[in-house]
Structures are given as structure tokens and as C-alpha cells.
Amino acid sequence: MTRKESQEVSMLALHLLQSAPVHVNTLLTQQVLADPKWADTLTDADRHALSPLFWTHVNPYGRFEPDMNRRLDLDLATRTVPGPRTPREEGAAVPG
């Protein structure tokens, strides 16, 4: 493998490593928001402030010991994933 290919693979691996926690954070946030108690508590301003880009639970310099005998309890089987927005929905979401 050439040096350029090696650098490209390293860059892509880093990008995947950075994207994985955002994906898990998104799933965990959706799980919390599916709870009716939270759905009734959060205001529109609270919902606008939500972001999957939080990192306080990530320790990039420590050891990560995954338990390969147990899956994350993301409860994906019982939830539907929202589809792409239609142009009408996107226009309605932008205050004007």
C-alpha cells in the first residue's frame, strides 16, 4: 500500500470513529424523546437545542473495553425511522 493510500485509509477510519458516537447519540436521544413524559416536558426551544454532538460520556484517551456478549439496548426493533423530509415539510420548518 502506498503512503497516499495509507493516509486515506487512516483518514477514513478516523472519520468513521468520529461518526459512530454521533450515530449512537442520535439513537439514544430518539429513545429518550419517544418517552411520553419527555415529549410533554420539552418545549420547542428545548427541541431546537438538542444535538447528537455531545461528547461528555466519551473518553478518547482511556481504555474502551466493549462487552461483546451484550448488545446496546437501543430498542431499534420497535421504532420506526423517519423517512426523508418532503419539500413542504422543510419549508414549514424554516421560520419566515
HELIX and SHEET records of a PDB file:
HELIX    1   1 ARG A    3  LEU A   33  1                                  31    
HELIX    2   2 PRO A   36  THR A   41  1                                   6    
HELIX    3   3 ASP A   44  ALA A   49  1                                   6    
HELIX    4   4 PRO A   87  ALA A   93  1                                   7    
END                                                                             
